[in-house]
Amino acid sequence: MSDIPFKIMLQFQESKSRNYPKALGLTKKFSDHELIAGLHTIRVNYEMFEREHQFLKRLWRIIKGWSKSRLLLDGEECTWMFIDYYLTPIKCYQKRQERFRPDKHCNYDDNRPGWGCQHLSEVLREPRHDYATGYYTMPEDPYWYRFGKFVNQYTWQINKDQIKAILTREAKIKMLHLCPIFNLQTALDRVDKLPDEINLLETGHWKIRNESTHGFPGDERPVGVEPIMPTEADWEDTEV
């Protein structure tokens, strides 16, 4: 029995369509098929899905336009596209179980643990890494230190509540709760371990990030902070 909570149900009734015999033949491919109140009812859990998903997809393409045809995921009607999206964290967990080092699978990538799940990417925890040049950042990357405000000229306060709200919403949208080992609290705890503020006068590892307001040279204003990372060692010395 799979430890992943997941169940698809497909239902359809007898039809005068010329494709009905083909649909009826496909029902024999499923291990859980019965007739309930005149409706052919097929149930598929995760373990069955691995073996039967191609038959299920073919059957749904045939009967989806018929009266009373329904596709349900955990009791709620849905489209096949939604099922593909829904399966992402489940398939990810399956890959984890097949890895030689499962504990490394949930990292954001090979060099960055991230928030404890590789699918949490709306806010980034660690900078990018290249073995030749060390750590580096990209201007468009949404790092945690980009969320905050200046409380004075040299102190940038991190908005941890905003970061937590973004990660929580992302986890909900991506349905990461379907992964048996996903723990949102792990991500939120890592947010708590970030510095509450960055004082540019107390550390030589950060600088003010400026942006142009109208696109003219010299027409810039401070909008945040960013790390100074000429070497890998400089980043490792910072408390992040």
C-alpha positions as CSV (number, residue, x, y, z in Angstrom):
1,M,0.0,0.0,0.0
2,S,1.4,3.4,-1.0
3,D,2.0,5.9,1.8
4,I,1.0,8.8,-0.5
5,P,-2.7,10.0,-0.1
6,F,-4.0,10.1,-3.6
7,K,-7.1,8.8,-5.4
8,I,-8.5,9.5,-8.9
9,M,-12.1,8.4,-9.8
10,L,-13.4,8.4,-13.4
11,Q,-17.1,7.8,-14.1
12,F,-19.1,7.5,-17.4
13,Q,-22.4,6.0,-18.5
14,E,-23.4,3.8,-21.4
15,S,-23.4,5.9,-24.6
16,K,-24.6,5.6,-28.2
17,S,-21.2,6.9,-29.3
18,R,-19.4,4.6,-31.8
19,N,-16.4,4.8,-29.4
20,Y,-18.4,3.3,-26.5
21,P,-17.1,-0.3,-27.3
22,K,-13.5,1.1,-27.2
23,A,-14.2,2.8,-23.9
24,L,-15.7,-0.4,-22.5
25,G,-12.7,-2.4,-23.6
26,L,-10.4,0.0,-21.8
27,T,-12.2,-0.6,-18.5
28,K,-10.8,-4.1,-18.4
29,K,-7.3,-2.6,-18.0
30,F,-8.1,-1.3,-14.5
31,S,-7.9,-3.3,-11.3
32,D,-10.7,-1.3,-9.6
33,H,-13.7,-1.0,-11.9
34,E,-17.3,-1.5,-11.1
35,L,-20.8,-0.4,-12.2
36,I,-22.5,1.9,-9.7
37,A,-26.0,3.1,-10.4
38,G,-25.5,2.7,-14.1
39,L,-22.1,4.5,-14.1
40,H,-18.9,2.8,-14.9
41,T,-16.7,3.8,-12.0
42,I,-12.9,3.4,-12.0
43,R,-10.7,4.2,-9.0
44,V,-7.0,4.7,-9.2
45,N,-4.6,5.4,-6.3
46,Y,-0.9,6.3,-6.7
47,E,0.4,2.8,-6.9
48,M,-2.2,2.0,-9.6
49,F,-1.5,5.2,-11.4
50,E,2.1,4.2,-12.1
51,R,0.7,1.1,-14.0
52,E,-2.6,2.4,-15.4
53,H,-2.2,6.2,-16.1
54,Q,-1.8,5.7,-19.9
55,F,-5.1,3.7,-20.1
56,L,-6.8,6.3,-17.8
57,K,-5.7,9.1,-20.0
58,R,-6.8,7.3,-23.2
59,L,-10.2,6.5,-21.6
60,W,-10.7,10.1,-20.5
61,R,-10.0,11.5,-24.0
62,I,-12.8,9.2,-25.3
63,I,-15.5,9.9,-22.8
64,K,-14.8,13.4,-21.5
65,G,-17.5,14.9,-23.7
66,W,-20.3,12.4,-22.8
67,S,-23.1,13.2,-20.5
68,K,-22.4,12.4,-16.8
69,S,-18.7,11.7,-17.5
70,R,-16.6,12.9,-14.5
71,L,-13.0,13.0,-13.5
72,L,-12.4,13.5,-9.8
73,L,-9.3,13.9,-7.8
74,D,-9.7,13.2,-4.1
75,G,-13.5,13.8,-4.5
76,E,-13.3,17.1,-6.5
77,E,-14.0,17.4,-10.2
78,C,-10.9,18.4,-12.2
79,T,-9.3,18.4,-15.7
80,W,-6.5,16.1,-16.8
81,M,-4.1,19.0,-16.8
82,F,-4.7,19.5,-13.1
83,I,-3.9,15.9,-12.4
84,D,-0.5,16.3,-14.2
85,Y,0.2,19.3,-12.1
86,Y,-1.0,17.6,-8.9
87,L,1.3,14.7,-9.4
88,T,4.5,16.8,-9.4
89,P,5.3,16.6,-5.7
90,I,4.3,12.9,-5.7
91,K,6.6,12.1,-8.5
92,C,9.3,14.1,-6.8
93,Y,9.0,12.0,-3.7
94,Q,9.2,8.9,-5.7
95,K,12.5,10.0,-7.2
96,R,13.8,10.8,-3.8
97,Q,13.1,7.3,-2.7
98,E,15.2,6.0,-5.6
99,R,18.3,8.2,-4.9
100,F,21.4,6.9,-3.3
101,R,21.4,10.0,-1.0
102,P,17.7,10.7,-0.5
103,D,18.6,13.4,2.1
104,K,20.1,15.5,-0.6
105,H,17.1,15.2,-3.0
106,C,15.1,18.0,-1.4
107,N,17.8,20.6,-1.7
108,Y,17.1,23.5,-4.1
109,D,20.1,22.3,-6.1
110,D,23.4,20.5,-5.6
111,N,25.0,23.4,-3.7
112,R,22.0,25.0,-2.1
113,P,19.8,23.4,0.6
114,G,17.2,26.2,0.1
115,W,14.2,26.0,2.4
116,G,14.0,22.2,2.6
117,C,12.1,21.6,-0.6
118,Q,13.4,22.1,-4.1
119,H,10.0,23.4,-5.3
120,L,10.1,26.4,-3.0
121,S,11.7,29.0,-5.3
122,E,9.7,32.2,-5.1
123,V,12.2,33.4,-2.5
124,L,15.8,32.2,-2.7
125,R,17.8,31.4,0.4
126,E,21.4,31.0,-0.9
127,P,23.2,32.7,-3.8
128,R,24.1,30.8,-7.0
129,H,27.4,29.0,-7.1
130,D,30.0,28.3,-9.8
131,Y,33.0,26.1,-9.1
132,A,35.2,28.5,-11.1
133,T,34.1,31.8,-9.8
134,G,32.5,30.9,-6.4
135,Y,29.2,32.5,-5.2
136,Y,27.4,35.1,-7.2
137,T,23.9,36.6,-7.6
138,M,21.7,37.7,-10.5
139,P,19.9,41.1,-10.4
140,E,16.5,39.4,-11.1
141,D,16.8,36.7,-8.5
142,P,14.4,37.1,-5.6
143,Y,16.7,36.6,-2.6
144,W,15.5,36.9,0.9
145,Y,17.4,40.1,1.6
146,R,15.3,41.8,-1.1
147,F,12.3,41.8,1.1
148,G,12.4,44.6,3.7
149,K,12.9,48.3,4.2
150,F,15.3,50.9,5.4
151,V,14.7,51.9,9.0
152,N,17.5,54.4,8.8
153,Q,20.2,55.4,6.3
154,Y,22.4,52.3,7.0
155,T,20.0,49.7,8.5
156,W,17.9,47.4,6.3
157,Q,15.2,45.5,8.1
158,I,14.2,42.1,6.8
159,N,10.5,41.5,6.3
160,K,10.3,37.9,7.5
161,D,6.5,37.9,7.6
162,Q,6.3,38.7,3.9
163,I,8.8,35.9,3.1
164,K,6.8,33.4,5.1
165,A,3.6,34.5,3.5
166,I,5.1,34.0,0.0
167,L,6.5,30.5,0.8
168,T,3.3,29.5,2.4
169,R,1.2,30.5,-0.6
170,E,3.7,28.9,-3.0
171,A,3.5,25.6,-1.0
172,K,-0.3,25.7,-1.2
173,I,-0.5,26.5,-4.9
174,K,2.0,23.7,-5.8
175,M,0.2,21.4,-3.4
176,L,3.5,20.4,-1.7
177,H,1.5,18.9,1.2
178,L,1.0,15.8,-1.0
179,C,4.7,14.9,-0.4
180,P,4.8,12.7,2.6
181,I,7.9,14.3,4.0
182,F,7.2,18.0,3.1
183,N,7.2,20.2,6.2
184,L,6.3,23.8,5.7
185,Q,7.5,24.5,9.3
186,T,11.0,23.6,8.2
187,A,11.0,26.4,5.7
188,L,9.5,28.9,8.2
189,D,12.1,28.0,10.8
190,R,14.8,28.7,8.3
191,V,13.3,32.1,7.7
192,D,13.4,32.8,11.4
193,K,17.1,32.1,11.4
194,L,17.8,34.9,8.9
195,P,19.1,38.1,10.4
196,D,16.4,40.5,11.6
197,E,18.3,43.4,10.0
198,I,21.5,44.2,8.1
199,N,23.6,47.1,9.4
200,L,25.9,48.3,6.7
201,L,28.2,50.0,9.3
202,E,28.8,46.8,11.2
203,T,29.7,44.5,8.4
204,G,31.8,44.8,5.3
205,H,29.9,42.1,3.4
206,W,26.9,44.2,2.3
207,K,26.4,47.3,0.2
208,I,23.4,49.5,-0.7
209,R,21.6,48.5,-3.9
210,N,20.5,51.5,-6.0
211,E,18.0,51.6,-8.8
212,S,17.4,54.4,-11.3
213,T,14.0,56.0,-11.0
214,H,13.7,57.5,-14.5
215,G,16.5,55.8,-16.4
216,F,18.9,58.7,-16.4
217,P,22.5,58.4,-15.3
218,G,22.9,59.5,-11.7
219,D,19.2,59.5,-11.1
220,E,19.3,56.6,-8.6
221,R,17.8,55.9,-5.2
222,P,18.5,53.3,-2.6
223,V,16.1,50.4,-2.8
224,G,17.7,47.7,-0.7
225,V,21.0,45.9,0.0
226,E,23.0,43.2,-1.6
227,P,26.0,41.1,-0.6
228,I,29.6,41.8,-1.7
229,M,30.8,38.4,-2.8
230,P,34.2,38.5,-4.5
231,T,35.1,35.1,-3.1
232,E,33.4,32.1,-1.6
233,A,35.1,32.7,1.7
234,D,33.5,36.2,2.0
235,W,30.0,34.7,1.8
236,E,30.7,32.0,4.3
237,D,31.8,34.5,6.8
238,T,28.4,36.2,6.8
239,E,25.7,35.1,9.2
240,V,22.9,34.0,6.9
